[in-house]
Amino acid sequence: MTSLFADFLSSLSLLNVSLAFMGVLAGIIIGALPGLSATMAVAVLVPFTFSLNPSSALIVLGAVYTGAIFGGSWSAILINTPGTPSAVATTFDGYAMAKNGNGDLAMSVSCMSSFVGGIVGVTCLALFAPPLASISLAFGPTEYFWLAILGLTLISTLAEGDNIKSLIGACLGLLLSMIGISVVGGDMRLTGNISFLNSGIEIVSAMIGLFCIPVILDLTSLKGKHLTESESPKSLRLVEAFSIMFKNKLESLRGSLIGTFIGILPGAGGSIASIVSYGEAKRTSKKKDNFGKGEPEGLIASETANNATVGGGFIPTLCLGIPGTPPDAVILGALLIQGIKTGDTLFTQQSDIVYTFIFGLALATIIMLPLGLLMGRYAYKFIIKVPKEILIPSIIFLTIIGSYSIQNSILNVYFMFFFGLIGWVLNRAGFKASPIVLGLVLGGIAEQGFVQAYIIGNAQEAILANFFARPISIVIIFMITVGLLYPVFKDKFFKKKKLAHD
């Protein structure tokens, strides 16, 4: 206990508090810019941490990571473009709230949700890291395949109006995910002899194009302001936001736990966590018809989940040396450069470093709350006040810079504009971007898991058993079945109840 208190005091040193503050500030700004992902934010700052002691270096990288995941919600709410891939589900209700004149409320709810998710993730990291890390080892290719299928079953949940068009959009996303070299086997597919496509569709630039360019084109053709100004734009609407959070406290906790668990799974990340959390929130909500139209519950589900993956992702990273999310892979490299060995010994032989970092990560999450609320207020006021003649070129400039900086290639910019035009045409025809992006993100995970699981099952001469007899797989399959059949039985139940009442 004395040692933990000493680590707590160490995390509160002037240097560590300053690093946490500057890291969160930089992360929020970078995360809010479309294309500049949390991974990029962390990677850029790694060389600057070499002169710091290990715990301080970890604190600044964790703070940047925390700030960037939250910052991605800003552009998702204000311009319908996820600042980071984990903010895709935030666009569904966040932007709708802004269009309805509640952008300031959406910014406050997003910040509070991010705080709750971050705190739950860090708490799980501190209390349950070693046992939770061992659970992630039980996930093999089969479990990842079924987890991806679980995400794909949410397509009908995320549908905005026409389920058939949403399924068609998801299938298009799955086809796009197959372009390039096969994830297992190395076969070349659907490239049209274009070498740029050998590595497959670049997800971030495609996502920027699908979400952002249609908004820009619509802005140029519509009269009036981009967003409706609320009746109290000078207020943070804290009381109203806190009331919403309190009413949805169980949803906040569920989203945080979903995000923490999915963050533990290597390679899953915040994009899957937020989508799964959003789907579960909509499936169980009494106000499911409001989802996609500006329902704060949907925003809470997305933001609690993707921020909880920060703490959850550090669990396998620190305990097993297996990155839970892409930014964790960068941070793991920084750990190795600092001479820190991950594993069980990290929590015994180098406990001062790891617990100082955990306390520092919690401190960064706490700093994010007032800083995010204050900055969000001015960001919202700026967006609603700035003329479209300035706003549209600024957004285009940011999308170009963001797309180019992913691989330092002008081809990604062309790629982004191409997908943007395709997205605009599809949007006019009633096809939304979210199912396409969902298929694109989950397609590679599902394919890799399926092929690897099939090869393993074939070698064991037990293909069906490998897919359907593993304990975790059975649980996920049950969740998929419930998710698919629950709406059908619920609709039939309500129809019978209505007929009986009539």
TIKEMAR-462762 format. One record per residue (C-alpha): x, y, z. Coordinates in steps of 0.05 Angstrom, whole numbers, plus 5000, padded with zeros to 4 digits. Layout:
XYZ
...
***
This chain:
500050005000
505850475016
508850324949
502350474913
501651134949
508751314929
507151144856
500851584862
504952164888
510052054832
504552114780
502652784811
509553094801
509653754764
513053424705
508052854698
501953314708
504753794655
506153214607
499052934618
495953614605
499953754542
498953044517
491353084524
491253774491
495453534432
491452894426
484753254424
487153724369
490253164328
484352694338
479353234316
482753304248
480052794197
485352284178
490252434234
488851814275
490751654347
496051174321
499251734281
498952214340
502551714385
507651524332
509652244319
511152374392
515051734407
521952024390
520752604438
519952114496
526751794492
529852304538
524452204591
524251674646
519951064628
513851254671
513651974645
514551724573
508651254582
504351794613
505252284556
503851744503
497751494542
495252204549
495952334474
492251684460
486651864508
485852564480
485952334407
480451804417
476052344449
477952874398
475352434341
468352564366
468853314351
469053254275
464152684279
459153134314
460553794278
461953584205
459552854203
466652604192
469952134243
476452444266
478851744282
476151064258
473450924328
468651524321
464651224263
458751054307
458951744339
456752054273
450151684274
446952094330
452352624345
451652974278
444052894280
444053244348
448153814318
443553874259
437653924308
440854514343
443754104401
451054094380
453254414445
449553884485
452553334441
459553604454
458353594529
455152904529
460952644487
466152914535
462652624596
461751954562
469051944542
470852084614
466551524641
469251024590
476351234603
475751164678
472450474674
477950244626
483550494671
480250194732
479849504699
487149584678
489149724750
485049184784
484448614735
490148664685
493547974693
487147544695
483747934638
490047864596
489747104603
482647124575
485047444511
489746854499
483646404493
481446794431
483946454368
482246544294
475446204304
473346694358
475647294317
471547044258
465246984299
466647664332
467047974263
460547634244
457347914307
459348604284
456548474215
449848254243
449148954271
448349224200
440849164204
441149514272
445150084242
440450134183
437650824173
430950684140
431850144086
434749494112
435649204042
439949794020
443949754084
445449014071
447349173999
452049724025
455149234074
456248724019
459649273978
464149404037
465848664042
467548643968
472049243976
475548914035
477548333988
481448783941
489048683943
493448113968
489647574006
490747614081
492246864080
495346544019
497947173983
493247123923
492347773883
485047963877
480948503841
486748993832
485949093757
493549093752
493849743792
499849673838
497050183887
491449693903
496049113919
495849293993
488249353991
483549934004
486550444051
480950474103
482151164133
482351544067
476251154042
472651314106
474252054100
471652054029
465251674044
463452104104
466252784090
465852934015
458252824011
457453324068
461853834032
458053743967
451353824003
453954444038
455654773972
448654653945
444454844005
442855534030
443355744102
448055544158
451654884165
448754764235
442755044271
444655494329
441555284395
437755754441
443555764490
450055694450
454156054504
452655514555
455954844563
449154564582
452554174637
446354064679
442553784620
448453354598
449453094669
442052924674
442452534609
448552154634
445251994700
438951734666
443251294622
448251074675
447150334662
448150444587
454550824603
457150254645
455249734593
458650124537
464850204580
465249454596
464149274523
469649754503
474349484556
473148754536
473948874462
480049304475
483248704509
482648294445
488848414403
487348794338
479948924352
480349664370
475450224384
471850204317
469049504331
467749674404
463650304388
459649954334
458049344379
456249804437
451850234393
448349624365
447049344434
444450014459
439650074401
437349354407
435449424481
433250144482
425950354492
427450934444
430550534387
426450914336
430151554355
437051254341
440251584281
435852194291
439552524349
438752044407
443852194463
443751464485
446951264419
452351784428
453651534499
454250814476
459350984423
463751454464
464051054528
466050434488
471550734445
474751094503
474550474547
478850114495
484750564516
485250234585
482949554559
488149554503
493749654553
491949004589
494848514538
500249024519
503149064589
501648354612
503047954549
506948404503
501248344452
498349014429
490949074441
490049654391
494449964336
496650544382
498650024434
503349724383
506950384377
507150474453
509849754460
515649954414
517050554459
516950084519
522149624488
526550214470
526150434543
528549744563
522049544597
520148804592
512748664588
509648064623
507847854694
514548094719
512748804699
507548834755
512548554806
519648764788
517849424755
511349574791
513450294805
513650444731
507050104712
502950374770
505651074762
503451024689
496550764708
495451334757
498051814704
493151524653
487451634702
489952344713
489952474638
482752224634
480752694691
484353274657
480653114593
473853264625
474554014640
479254134582
474653784533
468454144558
471754824553
474954704485
468654374458
464654994474
469155444432
469754924377
462154894370
461355654372
466755714319
463555204272
456555514276
459156224268
464256124211
461456274141
460855694093
465456064045
471055954096
468655294127
468254894063
475355044038
477954924108
474754244112
477254054042
484254274062
484053854125
481553234088
487053304036
492453384090
489552814131
489152334071
496052514046
499352434114
496951714123
502351444075
505252094049
502251923982
498152363935
494651733911
491051693977
488252393964
485652173896
482951553929
479351973981
475952413929
474051803887
470551473946
467452143964
464152203896
461851473900
459151603970
455352223947
452051843890
450251263935
447651733988
443052053937
440551353920
439051203993
445350814011
448751054075
456251054087
456150694154
454449984129
459750044074
465050244125
462749694172
463549174118
470349464097
473049454169
470448774189
471348414123
478848314130
478148074203
472647584184
476447314124
482947214161
479546884220
475446424175
481246184131
485846074191
480445704229
478845274168
486245094159
486944914233
480444514232
482444154169
489143964198
485543684260
480343344215
475043714256
472844324216
465744364243
468044244314
473244794308
467945284287
462045074330
464644694391
469445184423
466545474487
467646214471
465246104400
458745804427
457646424469
458746894411
454346474365
448846504417
449547264419
449147284343
442946854344
439547274397
441347914361
438347664296
432047344324
430447834380
427548384335
423347874297
420147574359
419448254391
415648534331
411047924329
409847984404
407848714398
403448574338
399748034377
399148484437
396449044395
391348594361
389148324429
388449034455
384349234394
***
